[in-house]
């Protein structure tokens, strides 16, 4: 019981701001596969650009993959933990 009260007190102290809440609500609606497909697409796009001899463009597009994967992790966290559990 004291653990639950402690978690509730922590949640009240650490609430999300006005910008994070709408972003989390929108992000939680996206399927997790979306971010995997985007990462894979950026890798394939980078490979294609590299084969076409556009090295700088290939590096630029290839660097999107980790960003998409990180957004996928954020998406999963939002789906499993939600924002401001008490609101």
PyMOL Python script that loads the backbone (N, CA, C, O; Angstrom):
from pymol import cmd

cmd.read_pdbstr("""\
ATOM      1  N   UNK A   1       0.817  -1.192   0.000  1.00  0.00           N
ATOM      2  CA  UNK A   1       0.000   0.000   0.000  1.00  0.00           C
ATOM      3  C   UNK A   1       0.864   1.262   0.000  1.00  0.00           C
ATOM      4  O   UNK A   1       0.580   2.223  -0.715  1.00  0.00           O
ATOM      5  N   UNK A   2       1.930   1.243   0.818  1.00  0.00           N
ATOM      6  CA  UNK A   2       2.797   2.428   0.866  1.00  0.00           C
ATOM      7  C   UNK A   2       3.514   2.626  -0.471  1.00  0.00           C
ATOM      8  O   UNK A   2       3.805   3.758  -0.857  1.00  0.00           O
ATOM      9  N   UNK A   3       3.797   1.536  -1.175  1.00  0.00           N
ATOM     10  CA  UNK A   3       4.435   1.639  -2.502  1.00  0.00           C
ATOM     11  C   UNK A   3       3.504   2.353  -3.473  1.00  0.00           C
ATOM     12  O   UNK A   3       3.951   3.212  -4.234  1.00  0.00           O
ATOM     13  N   UNK A   4       2.230   2.016  -3.460  1.00  0.00           N
ATOM     14  CA  UNK A   4       1.251   2.648  -4.326  1.00  0.00           C
ATOM     15  C   UNK A   4       1.146   4.142  -4.018  1.00  0.00           C
ATOM     16  O   UNK A   4       1.078   4.964  -4.932  1.00  0.00           O
ATOM     17  N   UNK A   5       1.133   4.484  -2.752  1.00  0.00           N
ATOM     18  CA  UNK A   5       1.059   5.890  -2.362  1.00  0.00           C
ATOM     19  C   UNK A   5       2.314   6.636  -2.799  1.00  0.00           C
ATOM     20  O   UNK A   5       2.234   7.789  -3.222  1.00  0.00           O
ATOM     21  N   UNK A   6       3.462   5.992  -2.700  1.00  0.00           N
ATOM     22  CA  UNK A   6       4.714   6.598  -3.132  1.00  0.00           C
ATOM     23  C   UNK A   6       4.710   6.835  -4.637  1.00  0.00           C
ATOM     24  O   UNK A   6       5.111   7.901  -5.104  1.00  0.00           O
ATOM     25  N   UNK A   7       4.250   5.829  -5.404  1.00  0.00           N
ATOM     26  CA  UNK A   7       4.170   5.974  -6.860  1.00  0.00           C
ATOM     27  C   UNK A   7       3.203   7.088  -7.244  1.00  0.00           C
ATOM     28  O   UNK A   7       3.474   7.851  -8.172  1.00  0.00           O
ATOM     29  N   UNK A   8       2.090   7.187  -6.547  1.00  0.00           N
ATOM     30  CA  UNK A   8       1.116   8.241  -6.819  1.00  0.00           C
ATOM     31  C   UNK A   8       1.707   9.614  -6.536  1.00  0.00           C
ATOM     32  O   UNK A   8       1.509  10.548  -7.314  1.00  0.00           O
ATOM     33  N   UNK A   9       2.423   9.742  -5.439  1.00  0.00           N
ATOM     34  CA  UNK A   9       3.066  11.018  -5.100  1.00  0.00           C
ATOM     35  C   UNK A   9       4.111  11.382  -6.145  1.00  0.00           C
ATOM     36  O   UNK A   9       4.214  12.544  -6.537  1.00  0.00           O
ATOM     37  N   UNK A  10       4.892  10.399  -6.603  1.00  0.00           N
ATOM     38  CA  UNK A  10       5.888  10.654  -7.641  1.00  0.00           C
ATOM     39  C   UNK A  10       5.225  11.103  -8.931  1.00  0.00           C
ATOM     40  O   UNK A  10       5.707  12.023  -9.592  1.00  0.00           O
ATOM     41  N   UNK A  11       4.123  10.459  -9.294  1.00  0.00           N
ATOM     42  CA  UNK A  11       3.421  10.812 -10.525  1.00  0.00           C
ATOM     43  C   UNK A  11       2.870  12.231 -10.452  1.00  0.00           C
ATOM     44  O   UNK A  11       2.876  12.951 -11.451  1.00  0.00           O
ATOM     45  N   UNK A  12       2.400  12.632  -9.293  1.00  0.00           N
ATOM     46  CA  UNK A  12       1.886  13.990  -9.147  1.00  0.00           C
ATOM     47  C   UNK A  12       2.990  15.028  -9.255  1.00  0.00           C
ATOM     48  O   UNK A  12       2.759  16.124  -9.765  1.00  0.00           O
ATOM     49  N   UNK A  13       4.185  14.699  -8.785  1.00  0.00           N
ATOM     50  CA  UNK A  13       5.308  15.635  -8.844  1.00  0.00           C
ATOM     51  C   UNK A  13       5.874  15.770 -10.247  1.00  0.00           C
ATOM     52  O   UNK A  13       6.386  16.832 -10.603  1.00  0.00           O
ATOM     53  N   UNK A  14       5.792  14.718 -11.051  1.00  0.00           N
ATOM     54  CA  UNK A  14       6.431  14.691 -12.365  1.00  0.00           C
ATOM     55  C   UNK A  14       5.371  14.552 -13.452  1.00  0.00           C
ATOM     56  O   UNK A  14       5.162  13.456 -13.973  1.00  0.00           O
ATOM     57  N   UNK A  15       4.709  15.634 -13.795  1.00  0.00           N
ATOM     58  CA  UNK A  15       3.700  15.601 -14.841  1.00  0.00           C
ATOM     59  C   UNK A  15       4.276  16.163 -16.130  1.00  0.00           C
ATOM     60  O   UNK A  15       5.254  16.910 -16.117  1.00  0.00           O
ATOM     61  N   UNK A  16       3.661  15.797 -17.232  1.00  0.00           N
ATOM     62  CA  UNK A  16       4.118  16.256 -18.543  1.00  0.00           C
ATOM     63  C   UNK A  16       3.635  17.675 -18.809  1.00  0.00           C
ATOM     64  O   UNK A  16       2.630  18.122 -18.256  1.00  0.00           O
ATOM     65  N   UNK A  17       4.362  18.363 -19.655  1.00  0.00           N
ATOM     66  CA  UNK A  17       3.990  19.717 -20.040  1.00  0.00           C
ATOM     67  C   UNK A  17       2.905  19.710 -21.101  1.00  0.00           C
ATOM     68  O   UNK A  17       2.475  18.650 -21.557  1.00  0.00           O
ATOM     69  N   UNK A  18       2.473  20.875 -21.482  1.00  0.00           N
ATOM     70  CA  UNK A  18       1.397  21.023 -22.454  1.00  0.00           C
ATOM     71  C   UNK A  18       1.753  20.552 -23.850  1.00  0.00           C
ATOM     72  O   UNK A  18       0.863  20.186 -24.618  1.00  0.00           O
ATOM     73  N   UNK A  19       3.018  20.551 -24.196  1.00  0.00           N
ATOM     74  CA  UNK A  19       3.427  20.112 -25.529  1.00  0.00           C
ATOM     75  C   UNK A  19       3.566  18.597 -25.610  1.00  0.00           C
ATOM     76  O   UNK A  19       3.217  17.998 -26.627  1.00  0.00           O
ATOM     77  N   UNK A  20       4.072  17.973 -24.551  1.00  0.00           N
ATOM     78  CA  UNK A  20       4.326  16.530 -24.573  1.00  0.00           C
ATOM     79  C   UNK A  20       3.032  15.724 -24.647  1.00  0.00           C
ATOM     80  O   UNK A  20       2.985  14.703 -25.334  1.00  0.00           O
ATOM     81  N   UNK A  21       2.009  16.152 -23.970  1.00  0.00           N
ATOM     82  CA  UNK A  21       0.751  15.392 -23.929  1.00  0.00           C
ATOM     83  C   UNK A  21       0.153  15.183 -25.317  1.00  0.00           C
ATOM     84  O   UNK A  21      -0.136  14.037 -25.662  1.00  0.00           O
ATOM     85  N   UNK A  22      -0.052  16.228 -26.145  1.00  0.00           N
ATOM     86  CA  UNK A  22      -0.625  15.980 -27.479  1.00  0.00           C
ATOM     87  C   UNK A  22       0.293  15.143 -28.372  1.00  0.00           C
ATOM     88  O   UNK A  22      -0.177  14.341 -29.179  1.00  0.00           O
ATOM     89  N   UNK A  23       1.607  15.336 -28.222  1.00  0.00           N
ATOM     90  CA  UNK A  23       2.542  14.538 -29.015  1.00  0.00           C
ATOM     91  C   UNK A  23       2.411  13.066 -28.643  1.00  0.00           C
ATOM     92  O   UNK A  23       2.374  12.204 -29.520  1.00  0.00           O
ATOM     93  N   UNK A  24       2.343  12.778 -27.355  1.00  0.00           N
ATOM     94  CA  UNK A  24       2.209  11.388 -26.907  1.00  0.00           C
ATOM     95  C   UNK A  24       0.875  10.789 -27.339  1.00  0.00           C
ATOM     96  O   UNK A  24       0.825   9.622 -27.730  1.00  0.00           O
ATOM     97  N   UNK A  25      -0.198  11.561 -27.277  1.00  0.00           N
ATOM     98  CA  UNK A  25      -1.502  11.049 -27.695  1.00  0.00           C
ATOM     99  C   UNK A  25      -1.493  10.714 -29.178  1.00  0.00           C
ATOM    100  O   UNK A  25      -2.055   9.697 -29.585  1.00  0.00           O
ATOM    101  N   UNK A  26      -0.859  11.559 -29.994  1.00  0.00           N
ATOM    102  CA  UNK A  26      -0.781  11.293 -31.430  1.00  0.00           C
ATOM    103  C   UNK A  26       0.154  10.125 -31.715  1.00  0.00           C
ATOM    104  O   UNK A  26      -0.175   9.247 -32.513  1.00  0.00           O
ATOM    105  N   UNK A  27       1.305  10.109 -31.077  1.00  0.00           N
ATOM    106  CA  UNK A  27       2.300   9.075 -31.306  1.00  0.00           C
ATOM    107  C   UNK A  27       1.776   7.694 -30.920  1.00  0.00           C
ATOM    108  O   UNK A  27       2.075   6.710 -31.596  1.00  0.00           O
ATOM    109  N   UNK A  28       1.007   7.612 -29.853  1.00  0.00           N
ATOM    110  CA  UNK A  28       0.492   6.325 -29.385  1.00  0.00           C
ATOM    111  C   UNK A  28      -0.462   5.694 -30.386  1.00  0.00           C
ATOM    112  O   UNK A  28      -0.675   4.482 -30.352  1.00  0.00           O
ATOM    113  N   UNK A  29      -1.041   6.495 -31.278  1.00  0.00           N
ATOM    114  CA  UNK A  29      -1.962   5.951 -32.289  1.00  0.00           C
ATOM    115  C   UNK A  29      -1.230   5.257 -33.438  1.00  0.00           C
ATOM    116  O   UNK A  29      -1.825   4.449 -34.151  1.00  0.00           O
ATOM    117  N   UNK A  30       0.050   5.565 -33.619  1.00  0.00           N
ATOM    118  CA  UNK A  30       0.802   4.981 -34.734  1.00  0.00           C
ATOM    119  C   UNK A  30       1.205   3.544 -34.409  1.00  0.00           C
ATOM    120  O   UNK A  30       1.649   3.262 -33.296  1.00  0.00           O
ATOM    121  N   UNK A  31       1.053   2.633 -35.375  1.00  0.00           N
ATOM    122  CA  UNK A  31       1.515   1.269 -35.124  1.00  0.00           C
ATOM    123  C   UNK A  31       3.039   1.231 -35.006  1.00  0.00           C
ATOM    124  O   UNK A  31       3.738   1.994 -35.672  1.00  0.00           O
ATOM    125  N   UNK A  32       3.543   0.347 -34.163  1.00  0.00           N
ATOM    126  CA  UNK A  32       4.986   0.247 -33.953  1.00  0.00           C
ATOM    127  C   UNK A  32       5.730  -0.135 -35.228  1.00  0.00           C
ATOM    128  O   UNK A  32       6.881   0.260 -35.415  1.00  0.00           O
ATOM    129  N   UNK A  33       5.088  -0.894 -36.097  1.00  0.00           N
ATOM    130  CA  UNK A  33       5.724  -1.298 -37.354  1.00  0.00           C
ATOM    131  C   UNK A  33       6.108  -0.095 -38.219  1.00  0.00           C
ATOM    132  O   UNK A  33       7.052  -0.174 -39.005  1.00  0.00           O
ATOM    133  N   UNK A  34       5.396   0.994 -38.082  1.00  0.00           N
ATOM    134  CA  UNK A  34       5.660   2.187 -38.891  1.00  0.00           C
ATOM    135  C   UNK A  34       7.122   2.594 -38.791  1.00  0.00           C
ATOM    136  O   UNK A  34       7.759   2.893 -39.800  1.00  0.00           O
ATOM    137  N   UNK A  35       7.646   2.606 -37.584  1.00  0.00           N
ATOM    138  CA  UNK A  35       9.015   3.085 -37.383  1.00  0.00           C
ATOM    139  C   UNK A  35      10.042   2.084 -37.903  1.00  0.00           C
ATOM    140  O   UNK A  35      11.112   2.478 -38.367  1.00  0.00           O
ATOM    141  N   UNK A  36       9.723   0.791 -37.828  1.00  0.00           N
ATOM    142  CA  UNK A  36      10.621  -0.214 -38.409  1.00  0.00           C
ATOM    143  C   UNK A  36      10.661  -0.079 -39.926  1.00  0.00           C
ATOM    144  O   UNK A  36      11.731  -0.166 -40.528  1.00  0.00           O
ATOM    145  N   UNK A  37       9.510   0.132 -40.545  1.00  0.00           N
ATOM    146  CA  UNK A  37       9.469   0.299 -41.998  1.00  0.00           C
ATOM    147  C   UNK A  37      10.200   1.565 -42.427  1.00  0.00           C
ATOM    148  O   UNK A  37      10.906   1.563 -43.436  1.00  0.00           O
ATOM    149  N   UNK A  38      10.036   2.639 -41.673  1.00  0.00           N
ATOM    150  CA  UNK A  38      10.744   3.877 -42.007  1.00  0.00           C
ATOM    151  C   UNK A  38      12.257   3.702 -41.891  1.00  0.00           C
ATOM    152  O   UNK A  38      13.003   4.189 -42.740  1.00  0.00           O
ATOM    153  N   UNK A  39      12.707   3.019 -40.858  1.00  0.00           N
ATOM    154  CA  UNK A  39      14.148   2.777 -40.691  1.00  0.00           C
ATOM    155  C   UNK A  39      14.672   1.912 -41.833  1.00  0.00           C
ATOM    156  O   UNK A  39      15.711   2.211 -42.422  1.00  0.00           O
ATOM    157  N   UNK A  40      13.945   0.840 -42.141  1.00  0.00           N
ATOM    158  CA  UNK A  40      14.363  -0.025 -43.259  1.00  0.00           C
ATOM    159  C   UNK A  40      14.374   0.718 -44.576  1.00  0.00           C
ATOM    160  O   UNK A  40      15.275   0.532 -45.394  1.00  0.00           O
ATOM    161  N   UNK A  41      13.360   1.574 -44.788  1.00  0.00           N
ATOM    162  CA  UNK A  41      13.299   2.369 -46.018  1.00  0.00           C
ATOM    163  C   UNK A  41      14.460   3.338 -46.129  1.00  0.00           C
ATOM    164  O   UNK A  41      14.993   3.550 -47.218  1.00  0.00           O
ATOM    165  N   UNK A  42      14.853   3.922 -45.018  1.00  0.00           N
ATOM    166  CA  UNK A  42      15.984   4.852 -45.074  1.00  0.00           C
ATOM    167  C   UNK A  42      17.290   4.106 -45.357  1.00  0.00           C
ATOM    168  O   UNK A  42      18.175   4.637 -46.029  1.00  0.00           O
ATOM    169  N   UNK A  43      17.409   2.895 -44.854  1.00  0.00           N
ATOM    170  CA  UNK A  43      18.608   2.095 -45.139  1.00  0.00           C
ATOM    171  C   UNK A  43      18.645   1.722 -46.617  1.00  0.00           C
ATOM    172  O   UNK A  43      19.680   1.852 -47.271  1.00  0.00           O
ATOM    173  N   UNK A  44      17.507   1.257 -47.142  1.00  0.00           N
ATOM    174  CA  UNK A  44      17.456   0.911 -48.561  1.00  0.00           C
ATOM    175  C   UNK A  44      17.657   2.137 -49.441  1.00  0.00           C
ATOM    176  O   UNK A  44      18.332   2.064 -50.467  1.00  0.00           O
ATOM    177  N   UNK A  45      17.074   3.261 -49.042  1.00  0.00           N
ATOM    178  CA  UNK A  45      17.273   4.502 -49.797  1.00  0.00           C
ATOM    179  C   UNK A  45      18.730   4.924 -49.789  1.00  0.00           C
ATOM    180  O   UNK A  45      19.258   5.378 -50.804  1.00  0.00           O
ATOM    181  N   UNK A  46      19.374   4.774 -48.648  1.00  0.00           N
ATOM    182  CA  UNK A  46      20.792   5.112 -48.548  1.00  0.00           C
ATOM    183  C   UNK A  46      21.639   4.215 -49.443  1.00  0.00           C
ATOM    184  O   UNK A  46      22.548   4.682 -50.129  1.00  0.00           O
ATOM    185  N   UNK A  47      21.331   2.929 -49.428  1.00  0.00           N
ATOM    186  CA  UNK A  47      22.059   1.982 -50.272  1.00  0.00           C
ATOM    187  C   UNK A  47      21.877   2.320 -51.753  1.00  0.00           C
ATOM    188  O   UNK A  47      22.831   2.272 -52.530  1.00  0.00           O
ATOM    189  N   UNK A  48      20.663   2.655 -52.129  1.00  0.00           N
ATOM    190  CA  UNK A  48      20.378   3.028 -53.517  1.00  0.00           C
ATOM    191  C   UNK A  48      21.156   4.279 -53.916  1.00  0.00           C
ATOM    192  O   UNK A  48      21.763   4.326 -54.986  1.00  0.00           O
ATOM    193  N   UNK A  49      21.133   5.287 -53.054  1.00  0.00           N
ATOM    194  CA  UNK A  49      21.877   6.513 -53.352  1.00  0.00           C
ATOM    195  C   UNK A  49      23.379   6.254 -53.438  1.00  0.00           C
ATOM    196  O   UNK A  49      24.069   6.849 -54.266  1.00  0.00           O
ATOM    197  N   UNK A  50      23.873   5.382 -52.597  1.00  0.00           N
ATOM    198  CA  UNK A  50      25.303   5.038 -52.631  1.00  0.00           C
ATOM    199  C   UNK A  50      25.666   4.378 -53.959  1.00  0.00           C
ATOM    200  O   UNK A  50      26.704   4.678 -54.549  1.00  0.00           O
ATOM    201  N   UNK A  51      24.799   3.474 -54.421  1.00  0.00           N
ATOM    202  CA  UNK A  51      25.064   2.801 -55.698  1.00  0.00           C
ATOM    203  C   UNK A  51      24.969   3.767 -56.873  1.00  0.00           C
ATOM    204  O   UNK A  51      25.595   3.543 -57.909  1.00  0.00           O
ATOM    205  N   UNK A  52      24.189   4.843 -56.722  1.00  0.00           N
ATOM    206  CA  UNK A  52      24.081   5.845 -57.771  1.00  0.00           C
ATOM    207  C   UNK A  52      25.218   6.871 -57.717  1.00  0.00           C
ATOM    208  O   UNK A  52      25.280   7.786 -58.537  1.00  0.00           O
ATOM    209  N   UNK A  53      26.114   6.703 -56.739  1.00  0.00           N
ATOM    210  CA  UNK A  53      27.264   7.593 -56.629  1.00  0.00           C
ATOM    211  C   UNK A  53      26.985   8.885 -55.881  1.00  0.00           C
ATOM    212  O   UNK A  53      27.804   9.803 -55.909  1.00  0.00           O
ATOM    213  N   UNK A  54      25.859   8.967 -55.223  1.00  0.00           N
ATOM    214  CA  UNK A  54      25.511  10.173 -54.458  1.00  0.00           C
ATOM    215  C   UNK A  54      25.869   9.938 -52.990  1.00  0.00           C
ATOM    216  O   UNK A  54      24.998   9.733 -52.145  1.00  0.00           O
ATOM    217  N   UNK A  55      27.156   9.973 -52.714  1.00  0.00           N
ATOM    218  CA  UNK A  55      27.670   9.597 -51.399  1.00  0.00           C
ATOM    219  C   UNK A  55      27.155  10.478 -50.259  1.00  0.00           C
ATOM    220  O   UNK A  55      26.771   9.968 -49.206  1.00  0.00           O
ATOM    221  N   UNK A  56      27.146  11.788 -50.465  1.00  0.00           N
ATOM    222  CA  UNK A  56      26.708  12.676 -49.391  1.00  0.00           C
ATOM    223  C   UNK A  56      25.215  12.491 -49.095  1.00  0.00           C
ATOM    224  O   UNK A  56      24.799  12.488 -47.936  1.00  0.00           O
ATOM    225  N   UNK A  57      24.428  12.340 -50.144  1.00  0.00           N
ATOM    226  CA  UNK A  57      22.996  12.100 -49.963  1.00  0.00           C
ATOM    227  C   UNK A  57      22.757  10.755 -49.273  1.00  0.00           C
ATOM    228  O   UNK A  57      21.862  10.627 -48.437  1.00  0.00           O
ATOM    229  N   UNK A  58      23.559   9.761 -49.629  1.00  0.00           N
ATOM    230  CA  UNK A  58      23.425   8.431 -49.023  1.00  0.00           C
ATOM    231  C   UNK A  58      23.708   8.494 -47.522  1.00  0.00           C
ATOM    232  O   UNK A  58      22.997   7.872 -46.732  1.00  0.00           O
ATOM    233  N   UNK A  59      24.735   9.234 -47.126  1.00  0.00           N
ATOM    234  CA  UNK A  59      25.043   9.391 -45.703  1.00  0.00           C
ATOM    235  C   UNK A  59      23.912  10.103 -44.969  1.00  0.00           C
ATOM    236  O   UNK A  59      23.535   9.715 -43.864  1.00  0.00           O
ATOM    237  N   UNK A  60      23.377  11.146 -45.594  1.00  0.00           N
ATOM    238  CA  UNK A  60      22.297  11.908 -44.979  1.00  0.00           C
ATOM    239  C   UNK A  60      21.067  11.028 -44.738  1.00  0.00           C
ATOM    240  O   UNK A  60      20.516  11.014 -43.637  1.00  0.00           O
ATOM    241  N   UNK A  61      20.646  10.305 -45.756  1.00  0.00           N
ATOM    242  CA  UNK A  61      19.456   9.458 -45.642  1.00  0.00           C
ATOM    243  C   UNK A  61      19.721   8.277 -44.708  1.00  0.00           C
ATOM    244  O   UNK A  61      18.831   7.876 -43.958  1.00  0.00           O
ATOM    245  N   UNK A  62      20.909   7.725 -44.743  1.00  0.00           N
ATOM    246  CA  UNK A  62      21.248   6.597 -43.885  1.00  0.00           C
ATOM    247  C   UNK A  62      21.224   6.941 -42.408  1.00  0.00           C
ATOM    248  O   UNK A  62      20.991   6.073 -41.567  1.00  0.00           O
ATOM    249  N   UNK A  63      21.463   8.194 -42.093  1.00  0.00           N
ATOM    250  CA  UNK A  63      21.454   8.608 -40.695  1.00  0.00           C
ATOM    251  C   UNK A  63      20.043   8.793 -40.139  1.00  0.00           C
ATOM    252  O   UNK A  63      19.889   9.066 -38.948  1.00  0.00           O
ATOM    253  N   UNK A  64      19.024   8.653 -40.960  1.00  0.00           N
ATOM    254  CA  UNK A  64      17.647   8.726 -40.476  1.00  0.00           C
ATOM    255  C   UNK A  64      17.252   7.458 -39.728  1.00  0.00           C
ATOM    256  O   UNK A  64      16.404   7.511 -38.836  1.00  0.00           O
ATOM    257  N   UNK A  65      17.851   6.319 -40.075  1.00  0.00           N
ATOM    258  CA  UNK A  65      17.446   5.030 -39.494  1.00  0.00           C
ATOM    259  C   UNK A  65      17.491   5.031 -37.962  1.00  0.00           C
ATOM    260  O   UNK A  65      16.508   4.628 -37.341  1.00  0.00           O
ATOM    261  N   UNK A  66      18.593   5.467 -37.320  1.00  0.00           N
ATOM    262  CA  UNK A  66      18.592   5.462 -35.860  1.00  0.00           C
ATOM    263  C   UNK A  66      17.530   6.387 -35.261  1.00  0.00           C
ATOM    264  O   UNK A  66      16.970   6.100 -34.203  1.00  0.00           O
ATOM    265  N   UNK A  67      17.260   7.491 -35.945  1.00  0.00           N
ATOM    266  CA  UNK A  67      16.232   8.411 -35.460  1.00  0.00           C
ATOM    267  C   UNK A  67      14.864   7.742 -35.482  1.00  0.00           C
ATOM    268  O   UNK A  67      14.106   7.844 -34.517  1.00  0.00           O
ATOM    269  N   UNK A  68      14.543   7.056 -36.581  1.00  0.00           N
ATOM    270  CA  UNK A  68      13.263   6.357 -36.661  1.00  0.00           C
ATOM    271  C   UNK A  68      13.164   5.262 -35.609  1.00  0.00           C
ATOM    272  O   UNK A  68      12.107   5.073 -35.005  1.00  0.00           O
ATOM    273  N   UNK A  69      14.259   4.538 -35.385  1.00  0.00           N
ATOM    274  CA  UNK A  69      14.237   3.482 -34.368  1.00  0.00           C
ATOM    275  C   UNK A  69      14.051   4.068 -32.966  1.00  0.00           C
ATOM    276  O   UNK A  69      13.338   3.494 -32.143  1.00  0.00           O
ATOM    277  N   UNK A  70      14.685   5.199 -32.697  1.00  0.00           N
ATOM    278  CA  UNK A  70      14.509   5.853 -31.407  1.00  0.00           C
ATOM    279  C   UNK A  70      13.067   6.342 -31.232  1.00  0.00           C
ATOM    280  O   UNK A  70      12.507   6.241 -30.141  1.00  0.00           O
ATOM    281  N   UNK A  71      12.474   6.865 -32.292  1.00  0.00           N
ATOM    282  CA  UNK A  71      11.074   7.260 -32.222  1.00  0.00           C
ATOM    283  C   UNK A  71      10.180   6.044 -31.979  1.00  0.00           C
ATOM    284  O   UNK A  71       9.160   6.149 -31.297  1.00  0.00           O
ATOM    285  N   UNK A  72      10.559   4.895 -32.534  1.00  0.00           N
ATOM    286  CA  UNK A  72       9.815   3.662 -32.280  1.00  0.00           C
ATOM    287  C   UNK A  72       9.893   3.251 -30.818  1.00  0.00           C
ATOM    288  O   UNK A  72       8.905   2.780 -30.255  1.00  0.00           O
ATOM    289  N   UNK A  73      11.056   3.424 -30.196  1.00  0.00           N
ATOM    290  CA  UNK A  73      11.196   3.126 -28.764  1.00  0.00           C
ATOM    291  C   UNK A  73      10.323   4.081 -27.959  1.00  0.00           C
ATOM    292  O   UNK A  73       9.649   3.665 -27.017  1.00  0.00           O
ATOM    293  N   UNK A  74      10.335   5.353 -28.323  1.00  0.00           N
ATOM    294  CA  UNK A  74       9.479   6.338 -27.652  1.00  0.00           C
ATOM    295  C   UNK A  74       8.013   5.950 -27.786  1.00  0.00           C
ATOM    296  O   UNK A  74       7.252   6.018 -26.820  1.00  0.00           O
ATOM    297  N   UNK A  75       7.625   5.543 -28.989  1.00  0.00           N
ATOM    298  CA  UNK A  75       6.253   5.104 -29.248  1.00  0.00           C
ATOM    299  C   UNK A  75       5.879   3.944 -28.337  1.00  0.00           C
ATOM    300  O   UNK A  75       4.791   3.935 -27.760  1.00  0.00           O
ATOM    301  N   UNK A  76       6.760   2.976 -28.203  1.00  0.00           N
ATOM    302  CA  UNK A  76       6.488   1.810 -27.362  1.00  0.00           C
ATOM    303  C   UNK A  76       6.359   2.208 -25.895  1.00  0.00           C
ATOM    304  O   UNK A  76       5.489   1.698 -25.189  1.00  0.00           O
ATOM    305  N   UNK A  77       7.208   3.103 -25.438  1.00  0.00           N
ATOM    306  CA  UNK A  77       7.130   3.564 -24.050  1.00  0.00           C
ATOM    307  C   UNK A  77       5.803   4.278 -23.801  1.00  0.00           C
ATOM    308  O   UNK A  77       5.156   4.059 -22.776  1.00  0.00           O
ATOM    309  N   UNK A  78       5.407   5.121 -24.731  1.00  0.00           N
ATOM    310  CA  UNK A  78       4.136   5.836 -24.579  1.00  0.00           C
ATOM    311  C   UNK A  78       2.970   4.859 -24.550  1.00  0.00           C
ATOM    312  O   UNK A  78       2.031   5.035 -23.774  1.00  0.00           O
ATOM    313  N   UNK A  79       3.023   3.833 -25.388  1.00  0.00           N
ATOM    314  CA  UNK A  79       1.932   2.858 -25.425  1.00  0.00           C
ATOM    315  C   UNK A  79       1.867   2.024 -24.151  1.00  0.00           C
ATOM    316  O   UNK A  79       0.777   1.687 -23.689  1.00  0.00           O
ATOM    317  N   UNK A  80       3.006   1.693 -23.587  1.00  0.00           N
ATOM    318  CA  UNK A  80       2.998   0.818 -22.413  1.00  0.00           C
ATOM    319  C   UNK A  80       2.821   1.582 -21.119  1.00  0.00           C
ATOM    320  O   UNK A  80       2.213   1.062 -20.184  1.00  0.00           O
ATOM    321  N   UNK A  81       3.337   2.807 -21.033  1.00  0.00           N
ATOM    322  CA  UNK A  81       3.265   3.552 -19.787  1.00  0.00           C
ATOM    323  C   UNK A  81       2.319   4.745 -19.852  1.00  0.00           C
ATOM    324  O   UNK A  81       1.839   5.215 -18.820  1.00  0.00           O
ATOM    325  N   UNK A  82       2.053   5.230 -21.041  1.00  0.00           N
ATOM    326  CA  UNK A  82       1.147   6.365 -21.187  1.00  0.00           C
ATOM    327  C   UNK A  82       1.722   7.639 -20.606  1.00  0.00           C
ATOM    328  O   UNK A  82       2.836   7.663 -20.083  1.00  0.00           O
ATOM    329  N   UNK A  83       0.948   8.682 -20.709  1.00  0.00           N
ATOM    330  CA  UNK A  83       1.372   9.956 -20.151  1.00  0.00           C
ATOM    331  C   UNK A  83       0.531  10.251 -18.920  1.00  0.00           C
ATOM    332  O   UNK A  83      -0.677  10.013 -18.898  1.00  0.00           O
ATOM    333  N   UNK A  84       1.175  10.759 -17.926  1.00  0.00           N
ATOM    334  CA  UNK A  84       0.489  11.182 -16.702  1.00  0.00           C
ATOM    335  C   UNK A  84      -0.610  10.201 -16.298  1.00  0.00           C
ATOM    336  O   UNK A  84      -1.795  10.478 -16.479  1.00  0.00           O
ATOM    337  N   UNK A  85      -0.221   9.092 -15.769  1.00  0.00           N
ATOM    338  CA  UNK A  85      -1.136   8.009 -15.422  1.00  0.00           C
ATOM    339  C   UNK A  85      -2.355   8.466 -14.623  1.00  0.00           C
ATOM    340  O   UNK A  85      -3.399   7.816 -14.678  1.00  0.00           O
ATOM    341  N   UNK A  86      -2.250   9.541 -13.901  1.00  0.00           N
ATOM    342  CA  UNK A  86      -3.361   9.972 -13.037  1.00  0.00           C
ATOM    343  C   UNK A  86      -4.308  10.952 -13.701  1.00  0.00           C
ATOM    344  O   UNK A  86      -5.359  11.266 -13.142  1.00  0.00           O
ATOM    345  N   UNK A  87      -3.960  11.442 -14.886  1.00  0.00           N
ATOM    346  CA  UNK A  87      -4.831  12.443 -15.515  1.00  0.00           C
ATOM    347  C   UNK A  87      -5.941  11.817 -16.314  1.00  0.00           C
ATOM    348  O   UNK A  87      -6.755  12.529 -16.902  1.00  0.00           O
TER     349      UNK A  87
END
""", "prot")
cmd.dss("prot")
cmd.show_as("cartoon", "prot")
cmd.util.cbc("prot")
cmd.orient("prot")
